[in-house]
Amino acid sequence: MSVEQVSGLARVEATVHGMWGALSARDWETLKTYLSPDCIYLDVPVGPAAAARGPEDIVKRLKIGLEPLASYQNFTGLMVSNGVDVMYEHHEEWHWVTGESAVLQFVSVHQVKDGLITLWKDYWDMGALADHAPPTWMTDFANADMSWVFDATGLV
């Protein structure tokens, strides 16, 4: 592997780590700077018909689950990259103001082009969240602003 290839891998991994750092801090404006204008975010358990596209709508989508939390943190794990595609194994801790908490295991897949994330897919166990979330969690989600919904069927 050449020096240029190693340097490119490091930049791609730094982009993904930077985005996750901004998300862990719930720094929405900084998070947007890591996403391409046409980036697609897909929560795989929910399916491609309820994806989000573009930094503004991705943040709207993320805020539904994360903004109401008393605390949220992402914990770094294994990252594997070929210079464009990145697989990132990590976990998150969610704590609600009502006292409930959950540890969620994730594998996230990203595509990074020209220093920006163009695709973000999260693979996780929705049951692990539903089993530990407050009883109002699904109702709160169902009543949230859904203007971000983008049907990515056939694109991801």
N, C-alpha and C positions, 0 to 999 in steps of 0.2 A: 504494500500500500504506500502510495506516495505521500509526501509531506502535505501537499495540497488536499489530498483526500482525507487525511487525518484532521487537518484544519477545518475542512468542510463538515465532517462528522461532529467536531466539537462545537461549531456554530449552530448546527441543527439541534444538538442536545441542549445547548445553552438557551435556545429559543423556547424549547419545550419546558425546561426547568424554570425559565423566567415567567412563562405564562402561568404555570402551576403555583409559583411563588405569589404572583399577583392575585390569583384566585384564592389561595389560602388566606391572604390578607384581606380578601374581599375588596380589593382595590380595582373597581370596575373600569375606571378610565385607563389604567395601565394595562389591564388585561386586554382591552380592545386593541391596543397597539401591537399585540402579537398575532392578531387574526387578520387574514386577507379580507378584502371587501366582499368576496363571494364565499368565504369559509362556510362549510356546513358542519353543524354540530348535531350528532345523533346519539341519543340515549338508546342504546340497542334494545334493552328490554321493552321500551315503549314502541319502537318501530320507526321506519323511515317516513311514515305519513305524518309524524309529529316531530319532525326535525326543526331546526332553526337555521337561518342563513344570514350571514353578515354579522359584524361585531355588535351592532345595536340590538338586534333580535336575539342573538346568542346570550347577551347579558340579561335581557328581559327574561329569557328562559331560565337561566341560572339563578337569578334573584328569587324566583318563585320558591325554590327549595332552600336556598342558603341565606337569604336576607333575614328571614324571621328567627334564625337560630341565635341562641345566646352565645355560642362559640362554634367555630368550624376550623378544622385544621387538616391539611394534606401532609402525609408522611411519605417521604421519598423512598423509592424502592428500585428495583432493577429496571434499567433502560437499555434497550437494544435498538440499533439503528443501522440502516444501510446507506445513510446520507440523504434520504428523502423520506422514507417511511420509518416511523419510530413506534416501538411497542414499549409501554411504560407500565410496570406492575407497581402498584402503590396502594395505600389505604387512607381512608378519611375517617375522622371522628366528628360526629354531629352531636351537639348538645342543645336541647330545646329549653326555653325559659320555664317550661312546666316540669322540668326535672328529668325527662326521658333522655336517653343517649343511645347512640348506635355507632359501631365500628363497621365500616363498609369496605370490602375488598374490591379493588378495581384492576382491570387491565384497560388502558386507554391506548388507542391507535391514532397516530397523527401522521399527516403528510405535511411536509415543510418544503416550500418552494420560495426562493428569493428572500429567505429570512422570515417568512410569515407562514403561519399555520393555515393550510387550505382545507383540511379535513380533520375532524375530531370525532372519534367514535368511542363511547364509554361502554364497556362490558362489565356488568355487575349484577348482583342478586337483589332484585327488587323486594323479594320476600324478607331479606335481612333488614331492610329499611321499614317495611310495613309492620314487621313484628315488634319493632322498638319505637316507632314514631308515636306521637300523641294520637288519640282517637280521631281528632279533627284533621289530621294531615291530608288525607285524600279529599275531603270536602274542601279544605282550603285550596288545594291544588286545582280542583274542578272549578272553583269560583274565581280563579286568578285570571288576569289579563292574558288572553290567548292570541293576541294579535301577532305574535312571533311565529306561529305555526307555519311551517313550510313542508310541503310534501316532496321528500327527496327520493321517493320510490324510483328505482331505475338509475339513480345517480350515485348511490353508495353500495 
